[in-house]
Amino acid sequence: MKAVELIKHGAPGQFRFCDLPDPLPGPGDVVLRVRACGLNRLDLWLEEGSLPIPISLPRIPGSEIAGEVAAVGADVSEWRTGDRVAVQSNLFCGQCEFCARGEEYLCLNGRLLGVQQDGGFAELVRVPARSLIRLPEKVGFAASAALTLAGSTAMHMLTHRAQVRPGDWVLAIGGAGGVGSSAIQIAKALGASVITTGSTDEKRRFALGLGADHALDSTRPEWPAEVRKLTGKRGVDLVVEHVGGEVLLQCFACLARGGTIVTCGATGGREVALKLWPFFVKEQKLVGSYGRNRKDIAAILEWAAQGRIKAATWRIFPLNRTPEAFAVLRQRQVLGKVVVEPQAAQGTLRKEG
Ligand SMILES: [Zn+2]
């Protein structure tokens, strides 16, 4: 099979487009023909070597996989060749206390697909059969690859780790990104008024196009004051945050009494000095969110099938141009999602959406 391997960490890292032996399924595995694989910040962290877990190279990155079952292991009875599927990339053991209660993202033996095990920037990938989710007929592979990870992360944050009540104010940080673009659409569908942020005019227009009611310039230091103004000084009920550092502290300045910040990232800084007095006096909540379970993925794909959420895909790259896809995501000029299609003709680049 053709595949793209990361062979050296860096920004940019060093990649190799190469031929590798086709993977074979173990007894409980399936091998998928990868039809589309989305790119995420996680891939950049792998590329840079900045993840707080040991990684061995070479590694095929790619965790947001949509494809067709090409081969099944001896013990797999529920899947057949040709089935269209998405993949839970938080690989889980299915045995531990947390898996037993359906919270596979907390698995004690969890592994990240495309990070600790070869992923989807290849023509074929081997995954455990228990990690598959059936793709609704109406959802295309590229749409699935744009929503499975980022969209389900947002779904997990907004419907599992926190709740949105109709009429709530929701602040979705970074509305042009994968998580932000989904968070806007989910919060709107649940009846909230949505404020978002973006660093350029183009990004703010894009976020407004997804349904955000207000889009603020995140490069202006007074944006949290603008949030308070928009909400009549009250602040928002829920913040969906994935930057960390200073941005997380700014989010507290936007938060109403009894409000919740749910966070799933720390690109902007992994340590913060939190002011505890207003935090407990206002009975605010800071909630961590990590990954998703298969229910969140099934939900986001079902929403896509019903037309309640749209995959915001920016560009689709062929496999041999995967390193360029990494580069554009790193430059932060992307509106929505970048997707790689391993079966696409080499060399061509498609626009979508
Ligand atoms: Zn487990």
Boltz pocket constraint, residues with backbone or C-beta under 6 A from the ligand:
constraints:
  - pocket:
      binder: B
      contacts: [[A, 92], [A, 93], [A, 94], [A, 95], [A, 96], [A, 97], [A, 98], [A, 99], [A, 104], [A, 106], [A, 107], [A, 108], [A, 109], [A, 110]]
      max_distance: 6.0
